Amino acid sequence: METLNRIKIKYLCILILGLLLTSCEDFLDKAPEVNITDKDVYNKFFTFQGFVEDMYQCIVDPAQGSGSDMNWNFGDDVLISPSSWFTSAFFDRGDYWWWTNSNQRSTFSGTIGSPSNTTSIDRGYWQSGWYGIRLSNLALANRDKMVSGTQEEKNLINGQANFFRGYFHFEILRAWGGIPYIDTVFAPTDALKLPRLSYRETADRITADLTKAAQLLPASWDETIVGKEYLNQNTGRITKGAAYGYLGKNLLYAASPLMNGLATGSYDYDTELCKQAAAALYEVIRLANQGYYGLEKWDNYKDIFYTLESGVVPRGKEIIFANPIYLRRVSGQGSGDNILTFFGGWLYAGPTENYVKNFGMANGLPIDAVGSGYDPAKRWENRDPRFYYSIVKDGDRQIKNVVNQHTWFKSYYVSEAERGIHRSLENSMSGYGVGKYRDIVCNSYDNGWNNYTYEVPIMRLADIYLMYAEAVNEAYGPTTVPANISGGITAAEAVNIVRRRVEVSPGVPLPDVDARYLNKSDFREIVRKERAVELAFESHRWYDLRRWHVSHLMEYREKFVLDFDEAHTYFSERKYSTIIFEDKHYWLPFPIDQAKLYPEFYQNPGW
């Protein structure tokens, strides 16, 4: 996002220049910002865009605003010590108030204070979201003051502002439920009396903003007159694809069982909203068909998540939406030779055995399918290649270049057996590690840390295909082309496109979904497993389980670990803990003081 930073710096220079031109006497008599008028900011595109850049600074980076150690995953996917201060441990105990604790960091809270402070890495959906909403409202309220701008420039300003107003409302909505929709700029003297809307009402307002944004924003900034000034340096700018992606995501969430249950009492999908979601999501697929986006090749799959060659993850065509690069994400070099201490610190979040079971076989079948070939005694053989990419298992090499004189040869390999050197609170209690974001050379022997940077994608094309498949399946079934989408594809084809990117061996793709699952109910489970596998540890699982209205089911509450000996003569699945989950846990509680501001802004039930 080099261009964003350039414009931001130039905009700040204008403000600083205004201060420098103020005399000492004037400085004593006036606030420093008095000489900067609305005209200075909003009159022309260049300075107006500098103001808009602050909205980008409110985007939450899961990896940086979370305390690390996979502390952006809160579902059944990871296991961490109950004694830790990480959010997932508190959520497991049913303590959702923990997000309001000022002594912790999470994607929900971030840092108290101005989220636009670029020296801080802590952003949270609550503080940063409301701040970003105010900025977007200021931009939209002052859009008519840009008298010197071209129509293209006005569209870019309005499109970004509409997008961010919808986007920040969505991030708050999906965690806390219905909220007031703020579409005006409040003065200090205004009385705050806006009532909470229902989930559906809030989602409808988001839909309106994101629809407007999709109409105004370009498919690529490089194709605009403004963007050509910084050709090939516009990575990270909000585009038509991001607007359609979040429009579809917002509609799919509103259509999901939890949200539809709130609106109608029926905890099933709203098929009409699914049709609308599919149509919006297909607009992103249509852009991919035109070359604007594309799935990363399997050989380059790691480029989505980390790099060893520069300070910025490549962000190829698969990335639809991402956060600005606040700081390089090299946090936690671990204890030298141990790949399991991925993020460092004194605790590690390991994948649960129950989550690992979502990864199917190399023949394309789930592990529990007849004919899958899964052998519990050889459970790590012939698995979906994404298993070997995302999961660190016992016996995996974790140091590339062996040091012959090293006194502990076993530490060159992952040792997760019951008495293994990596089976502890400091490493992993579950029997597994996460390999998705780090290369084997990231240790003090191979010294692969020098240019290492990782990133948690916020929205990528594979997610678009899978959300589209979910929406189409619920509205039409897995093998029917949607009637409302010109040139559309079936739900099954969308999933298969994602699977075919995976190579079982060079040039041999992972097989398509087996025909026995091509009915609506079975395919629903296939889509859900595919999301668990493809989007593992990318901050989707907790949200998915909630919107599917399954978080209260015991199969998603029990966390299992895998016990085994060094020779692998036995494997035993052991229940380690059970997530405490009641109906109230489907929504986060609002901060107590803010839920008491006025009667129309009431607390979520049960809190």
C-alpha positions in Angstrom: 0.0 0.0 0.0 2.8 2.3 -0.9 0.6 4.9 -2.6 -1.6 5.1 0.5 1.3 6.0 2.7 2.7 8.5 0.2 -0.6 10.4 0.1 -0.9 10.1 3.9 2.5 11.7 4.3 1.8 14.5 1.9 -1.5 15.2 3.6 0.3 15.4 6.9 2.9 17.7 5.4 0.1 20.1 4.4 -1.1 20.1 8.0 2.4 20.6 9.4 3.0 23.4 6.9 -0.1 25.2 8.2 1.3 25.0 11.7 4.7 26.3 10.6 3.2 29.4 9.0 1.4 30.3 12.2 3.2 33.0 14.2 4.2 32.4 17.8 1.6 34.9 19.0 -1.1 33.2 17.0 0.0 29.8 18.2 -0.5 31.0 21.8 -4.0 32.3 21.0 -5.3 29.5 18.8 -5.5 25.7 18.8 -2.9 24.3 16.3 -5.5 23.0 13.9 -7.5 26.2 13.7 -5.8 27.4 10.5 -6.7 24.1 8.7 -10.1 24.7 7.2 -12.6 22.3 5.6 -11.6 23.8 2.3 -8.0 22.8 2.8 -9.0 19.2 3.4 -12.1 18.6 1.2 -11.7 21.0 -1.7 -9.6 18.7 -4.0 -9.1 15.0 -4.4 -5.5 14.9 -3.3 -6.1 16.2 0.2 -9.5 14.6 0.5 -7.9 11.2 -0.3 -5.4 12.0 2.4 -8.3 12.2 4.9 -9.8 9.0 3.5 -6.5 7.2 4.2 -7.3 7.3 7.9 -10.2 4.8 7.3 -7.7 2.2 6.0 -5.8 2.6 9.3 -8.8 1.3 11.2 -8.7 -2.1 9.4 -7.9 -4.8 12.0 -4.8 -6.9 11.5 -5.6 -10.2 13.3 -2.0 -11.1 13.7 -1.0 -7.8 15.3 -4.0 -6.8 17.4 -4.3 -10.1 19.1 -1.4 -10.9 21.4 -0.2 -13.4 18.9 -0.1 -17.2 19.5 -3.0 -17.8 17.1 -5.1 -15.6 19.3 -7.5 -14.8 16.5 -9.1 -18.3 16.5 -11.7 -18.9 19.2 -13.7 -21.9 18.1 -13.0 -25.7 18.3 -9.9 -25.3 16.1 -7.1 -24.7 18.6 -6.3 -25.6 22.2 -4.3 -23.5 24.6 -3.6 -23.8 28.3 -6.6 -22.8 30.4 -4.3 -20.8 32.6 -3.3 -18.5 29.7 -4.5 -14.9 29.3 -5.4 -15.5 25.6 -8.9 -14.8 24.5 -9.6 -18.3 23.3 -8.9 -19.7 26.7 -11.4 -17.4 28.3 -14.0 -17.9 25.6 -13.7 -21.7 26.2 -14.7 -21.0 29.8 -17.7 -19.0 28.7 -16.1 -15.7 29.8 -17.0 -13.4 26.9 -16.5 -10.4 29.1 -12.8 -11.0 28.6 -12.9 -9.0 25.4 -13.5 -5.8 27.5 -10.6 -6.4 29.8 -8.1 -3.6 29.4 -5.2 -5.8 30.2 -5.6 -8.0 27.1 -5.5 -7.5 23.4 -7.8 -9.1 20.9 -9.2 -8.5 17.4 -12.4 -7.3 19.2 -10.9 -4.6 21.5 -7.6 -3.4 20.3 -6.1 -0.4 22.0 -8.1 2.4 23.7 -7.4 5.7 21.9 -7.2 6.9 18.4 -7.0 3.9 16.0 -5.5 6.2 13.4 -2.2 6.3 15.3 0.1 4.6 12.8 2.7 3.9 15.4 0.3 1.5 17.1 -0.3 -2.0 15.8 -3.4 -2.7 18.0 -6.7 -2.4 16.2 -10.0 -3.8 17.4 -13.4 -4.1 15.7 -15.1 -2.2 18.5 -12.9 0.9 19.0 -11.5 1.1 15.5 -14.8 0.2 13.9 -16.7 3.1 15.4 -13.9 5.5 14.7 -13.8 4.4 11.1 -17.6 4.8 10.8 -17.2 8.4 12.0 -14.5 9.1 9.4 -16.7 7.7 6.6 -19.6 9.8 7.7 -17.4 12.9 7.8 -16.2 12.1 4.2 -19.8 11.6 2.9 -21.0 14.7 4.7 -18.4 16.8 3.0 -18.3 15.2 -0.4 -20.0 18.2 -2.1 -17.1 20.5 -1.0 -14.7 18.8 -3.5 -15.7 21.3 -6.2 -12.5 20.9 -8.2 -12.6 17.1 -8.5 -13.5 15.1 -11.6 -16.4 12.7 -11.6 -13.9 9.8 -11.3 -12.3 11.4 -8.3 -15.7 12.0 -6.6 -16.7 8.4 -7.3 -13.5 7.2 -5.7 -14.0 9.2 -2.5 -17.6 8.3 -2.2 -17.0 4.6 -3.1 -14.4 4.2 -0.4 -16.5 6.1 2.2 -19.6 4.0 1.5 -17.5 0.8 1.6 -15.9 1.5 4.9 -19.2 2.6 6.5 -20.7 -0.7 5.5 -17.6 -2.8 6.3 -17.1 -1.4 9.8 -20.7 -1.8 10.7 -20.5 -5.4 9.4 -17.6 -6.4 11.6 -19.4 -5.1 14.7 -22.7 -6.6 13.6 -21.5 -10.1 13.1 -19.9 -10.3 16.6 -22.4 -8.2 18.7 -25.6 -8.4 16.8 -28.0 -5.6 15.8 -26.7 -2.1 16.5 -27.7 1.5 15.6 -26.7 2.3 12.1 -24.7 5.5 12.2 -25.0 7.5 9.0 -24.6 11.0 10.3 -21.9 13.1 11.9 -22.8 13.8 15.6 -21.9 17.1 17.2 -20.8 17.1 20.9 -24.1 18.5 21.9 -26.2 15.9 20.1 -28.2 13.5 22.3 -27.4 9.8 21.5 -30.8 8.1 21.4 -30.6 6.0 18.3 -32.1 2.6 19.0 -30.5 -0.8 18.3 -31.8 -2.2 15.0 -32.4 -5.9 14.5 -29.7 -8.0 12.8 -31.7 -8.0 9.6 -32.3 -4.3 9.7 -28.6 -3.5 10.3 -27.6 -5.9 7.5 -30.1 -4.2 5.1 -28.4 -0.8 5.8 -25.0 -2.4 5.2 -26.3 -3.9 1.9 -27.3 -0.4 0.7 -23.8 1.1 1.5 -21.9 -1.8 -0.1 -24.1 -1.8 -3.2 -23.4 1.9 -3.7 -19.7 1.3 -3.2 -19.6 -1.5 -5.8 -21.2 0.8 -8.3 -18.7 3.6 -7.7 -15.4 1.8 -7.2 -13.1 0.5 -10.1 -12.2 -3.1 -10.7 -8.6 -1.9 -10.5 -7.1 1.5 -9.5 -4.4 1.0 -12.1 -7.1 1.5 -14.7 -8.2 4.9 -13.4 -6.6 8.2 -14.3 -5.8 8.8 -10.6 -4.3 5.3 -10.2 -2.1 5.5 -13.3 0.0 8.1 -11.5 1.1 5.3 -9.2 0.8 2.4 -11.6 1.4 -1.0 -10.1 1.6 0.6 -6.6 -2.1 0.5 -5.8 -2.1 -2.8 -3.9 -4.5 -2.6 -0.9 -6.9 0.0 -2.3 -10.6 -0.8 -2.0 -12.0 -2.0 -5.3 -15.2 -3.2 -6.8 -14.2 -6.8 -5.9 -13.9 -6.0 -2.2 -17.3 -4.2 -2.2 -19.0 -7.2 -3.9 -17.2 -9.6 -1.7 -18.4 -8.0 1.5 -21.8 -7.4 0.0 -22.1 -11.1 -0.6 -20.7 -12.0 2.8 -23.1 -9.7 4.5 -26.0 -11.2 2.7 -24.8 -14.8 3.4 -24.5 -14.0 7.1 -28.0 -12.5 7.2 -29.3 -15.6 5.4 -27.5 -18.0 7.8 -29.5 -20.1 10.3 -28.6 -18.1 13.4 -29.5 -14.7 11.8 -32.5 -16.1 10.0 -33.7 -17.6 13.3 -33.6 -14.2 14.9 -35.7 -12.8 12.1 -38.2 -15.5 11.5 -37.8 -18.1 14.3 -36.7 -20.7 11.8 -33.1 -21.7 12.2 -32.6 -22.6 8.6 -31.2 -20.7 5.7 -33.2 -17.8 4.1 -33.1 -19.0 0.5 -34.0 -15.6 -1.0 -31.1 -13.9 0.7 -28.9 -16.8 -0.4 -29.8 -16.1 -4.0 -28.8 -12.4 -3.5 -25.6 -13.4 -1.8 -24.7 -15.8 -4.6 -25.3 -13.1 -7.2 -23.1 -10.6 -5.4 -20.3 -13.2 -4.8 -20.4 -14.2 -8.4 -19.5 -10.7 -9.4 -16.2 -11.3 -7.8 -15.8 -14.6 -9.6 -16.7 -12.8 -12.8 -13.9 -10.4 -12.1 -11.6 -13.4 -11.6 -12.7 -14.8 -14.9 -11.6 -11.4 -16.4 -8.2 -11.7 -14.9 -8.5 -9.3 -12.0 -8.2 -12.2 -9.4 -7.0 -15.8 -9.5 -6.2 -18.6 -7.2 -2.5 -18.9 -6.3 -0.9 -22.0 -7.8 -0.2 -24.8 -5.4 3.6 -24.4 -5.8 3.2 -20.8 -4.6 0.5 -21.4 -2.0 2.7 -20.1 0.8 2.8 -16.7 -0.8 -0.7 -16.1 0.5 0.6 -16.4 4.0 4.2 -15.5 4.4 7.4 -14.6 2.6 11.1 -15.1 3.2 12.2 -12.7 0.5 11.0 -9.2 1.5 9.2 -7.2 4.2 5.8 -7.5 2.6 3.8 -10.7 1.8 3.4 -10.8 -2.0 -0.4 -10.4 -2.0 -1.0 -11.9 -5.4 -4.3 -12.0 -7.3 -5.9 -14.3 -4.7 -6.2 -11.5 -2.1 -9.4 -9.5 -2.3 -9.1 -7.5 0.9 -6.3 -7.0 3.4 -5.1 -4.7 6.1 -2.4 -2.1 5.6 1.1 -3.2 6.6 1.5 -1.5 10.0 4.7 -3.4 11.0 6.5 -6.4 9.7 5.0 -9.5 11.4 8.1 -11.3 12.6 6.9 -11.5 16.2 8.3 -14.4 18.3 11.3 -16.1 16.8 10.7 -18.9 19.3 13.3 -20.9 21.2 15.8 -21.3 18.4 15.3 -24.8 17.0 11.6 -25.3 17.8 9.1 -24.7 14.9 6.2 -25.3 17.4 7.0 -22.1 19.3 5.8 -20.3 16.2 4.9 -17.0 17.7 7.2 -17.3 20.7 6.0 -16.4 24.2 5.4 -19.0 26.8 2.3 -20.7 25.4 1.3 -22.2 22.1 -2.1 -22.8 20.5 -2.1 -26.3 18.9 -4.8 -27.6 16.5 -7.3 -29.9 18.2 -7.6 -33.6 17.1 -11.3 -33.0 16.4 -10.4 -30.1 14.0 -7.7 -32.1 12.3 -10.3 -34.7 11.4 -11.8 -32.2 8.9 -8.8 -32.8 6.6 -9.8 -35.5 4.2 -7.8 -38.0 2.1 -5.7 -37.6 -1.0 -8.4 -39.4 -3.0 -10.8 -36.5 -2.1 -13.0 -38.4 0.4 -13.6 -37.5 4.0 -11.8 -39.7 6.4 -15.0 -41.3 7.6 -16.3 -42.1 4.1 -16.5 -45.7 2.8 -13.5 -46.3 0.6 -11.5 -43.4 2.0 -8.6 -45.6 2.9 -8.2 -43.9 6.3 -6.4 -46.1 8.8 -6.4 -44.8 12.4 -3.2 -46.7 13.0 -1.6 -44.8 10.0 -3.7 -41.7 10.4 -1.2 -39.3 8.8 -0.8 -41.2 5.5 -2.4 -40.3 2.2 -4.1 -37.2 3.5 -5.3 -34.1 1.6 -2.1 -32.2 0.8 -3.4 -29.2 2.7 -3.1 -31.3 5.9 0.7 -31.5 5.4 0.8 -27.8 4.6 -1.3 -26.5 7.5 -0.6 -29.1 10.2 2.7 -29.8 12.0 2.7 -33.4 13.1 5.0 -35.8 15.0 8.2 -36.6 13.1 8.1 -33.6 10.7 11.5 -32.1 10.0 11.7 -28.7 11.6 15.3 -27.7 10.8 16.5 -27.8 7.2 20.3 -27.7 7.7 21.3 -30.3 10.3 24.2 -29.3 12.6 26.2 -32.4 13.1 27.5 -31.5 16.5 24.2 -30.6 17.9 23.7 -32.4 21.3 20.0 -33.2 20.8 19.4 -34.7 17.4 15.7 -35.2 18.1 15.1 -31.5 18.2 15.6 -31.5 14.4 12.3 -33.3 14.2 9.0 -32.6 15.8 8.5 -34.8 18.8 4.9 -34.7 20.0 4.6 -38.1 21.5 3.3 -38.3 25.1 6.8 -37.9 26.5 8.1 -36.0 23.5 10.2 -32.9 24.0 7.6 -30.7 22.2 4.6 -32.0 24.2 4.2 -29.3 26.8 2.4 -26.0 27.6 5.3 -24.1 26.0 4.8 -26.0 22.7 1.6 -28.0 22.0 -0.7 -29.9 24.3 -2.7 -31.3 21.5 -0.1 -33.4 19.6 -0.1 -31.0 16.6 1.3 -27.7 15.6 0.4 -25.0 13.0 2.5 -24.9 9.9 0.4 -22.5 7.8 2.3 -19.3 8.4 5.9 -20.3 8.8 8.7 -22.0 6.8 11.0 -24.7 8.0 14.0 -22.4 7.9 12.5 -20.1 10.6 14.8 -21.1 13.4 18.1 -19.9 14.8 20.1 -22.7 13.0 18.8 -21.9 9.5 18.5 -18.2 10.2 15.4 -17.8 8.0 14.0 -15.0 10.1 15.9 -12.1 8.4 13.2 -11.3 5.8 10.4 -13.4 7.1 6.9 -11.8 7.3 3.6 -13.5 7.7 0.0 -12.3 7.2 -3.5 -13.5 8.0 -5.6 -12.9 4.9 -8.9 -11.1 5.6 -10.7 -12.0 2.3 -9.3 -14.1 -0.5 -10.7 -15.7 -3.6 -10.9 -19.2 -2.2 -13.3 -17.9 0.5 -15.4 -16.2 -2.2 -15.8 -19.5 -4.1 -16.8 -21.4 -0.9 -19.3 -18.7 0.3 -20.8 -18.8 -3.2 -21.0 -22.6 -3.1 -22.7 -22.4 0.3 -25.3 -19.8 -0.9 -26.0 -21.6 -4.2 -26.4 -25.0 -2.5 -28.9 -23.6 0.0 -30.9 -21.8 -2.7 -30.7 -24.3 -5.6 -28.8 -27.4 -4.5 -25.3 -28.5 -5.5 -25.7 -29.3 -9.2 -28.1 -26.6 -10.4 -26.8 -23.4 -12.1 -28.5 -20.4 -10.4 -31.3 -19.0 -12.5 -30.6 -15.4 -11.4 -26.9 -15.4 -12.5 -25.9 -15.1 -16.1 -23.0 -17.4 -16.8 -23.1 -18.7 -13.3 -21.6 -22.0 -12.1 -23.0 -24.7 -9.8 -22.1 -25.0 -6.1 -20.2 -28.2 -6.8 -18.1 -26.6 -9.5 -17.2 -23.7 -7.2 -15.9 -26.1 -4.5 -14.1 -28.2 -7.1 -12.3 -25.1 -8.5 -10.8 -24.6 -5.1 -9.9 -28.3 -4.7 -8.3 -28.6 -8.1 -5.7 -26.0 -7.1 -4.3 -28.5 -4.6 -1.9 -31.0 -6.1 -1.7 -34.6 -4.7 1.4 -35.1 -6.8 3.0 -32.8 -9.5 0.3 -32.0 -12.0 -2.3 -34.3 -10.4 -5.1 -32.3 -8.7 -7.1 -33.3 -5.6 -10.2 -35.1 -7.0 -13.6 -33.4 -7.2 -16.3 -33.9 -4.7 -17.5 -37.5 -4.9 -20.9 -38.0 -6.5 -22.4 -39.6 -3.4 -22.3 -36.1 -1.7 -24.1 -34.2 -4.5 -27.4 -33.7 -2.6 -28.2 -30.6 -0.6 -27.7 -31.9 3.0 -24.6 -33.9 2.4 -23.0 -31.2 0.2 -23.7 -28.7 3.0 -21.3 -30.7 5.2 -18.8 -31.0 2.4 -18.8 -27.1 2.1 -18.3 -26.8 5.8 -15.4 -29.2 5.9 -13.9 -27.5 2.9 -14.0 -24.2 4.7 -12.4 -25.8 7.8 -9.6 -27.1 5.6 -8.9 -24.4 3.1 -9.4 -21.5 5.6 -7.9 -23.1 8.6 -6.6 -20.8 11.3 -7.6 -17.7 9.3 -10.2 -16.3 11.8 -13.2 -17.8 10.2 -14.2 -20.8 12.3 -15.6 -19.1 15.3 -17.8 -16.9 13.1 -18.9 -19.9 10.9 -19.9 -22.1 13.8 -22.0 -19.3 15.3 -23.8 -18.3 12.1 -24.5 -21.9 11.3 -26.1 -22.1 14.7 -24.1 -25.2 15.7 -21.8 -23.8 18.4 -24.1 -25.1 21.2 -23.8 -28.7 19.8 -21.5 -31.0 21.8 -19.6 -32.1 18.7 -18.3 -28.5 18.4 -17.7 -27.9 22.1 -15.5 -30.9 23.0 -11.8 -30.4 22.4 -9.7 -33.5 21.9 -6.0 -34.2 21.9 -4.1 -37.1 20.4 -1.9 -39.3 22.6 0.6 -41.7 21.1 4.0 -43.2 21.7 7.2 -42.5 19.8 7.0 -45.7 17.7 3.3 -45.0 16.9 2.2 -48.4 18.1 -1.0 -46.8 19.4 -3.1 -43.7 19.1 -5.6 -42.6 21.6 -8.0 -39.6 21.3 -8.6 -38.0 24.7 -11.1 -35.3 25.5 -9.1 -32.4 27.1 -11.9 -29.9 27.7 -15.4 -28.9 26.9 -16.3 -25.4 25.8 -18.9 -23.7 28.0 -21.5 -22.4 25.7 -25.1 -21.1 26.3 -27.5 -19.3 24.0 -26.1 -16.0 25.3 -22.7 -16.9 23.8 -23.9 -16.5 20.3 -23.3 -12.7 20.8 -20.6 -10.8 22.5 -21.7 -8.6 25.4 -21.6 -4.8 25.0 -19.3 -2.9 27.4 -21.4 -2.3 30.6 -21.0 1.4 30.7 -22.0 1.8 27.1 -25.0 -0.5 27.4 -26.3 1.9 30.1 -25.9 5.1 28.1 -29.6 5.2 27.2 -32.5 2.7 27.3 -32.7 2.2 23.5 -29.2 0.8 23.5 -29.8 -2.4 25.5 -27.5 -5.2 26.5 -27.5 -8.5 24.7 -29.7 -11.2 26.4 -28.1 -13.1 29.1 -25.3 -10.6 29.8 
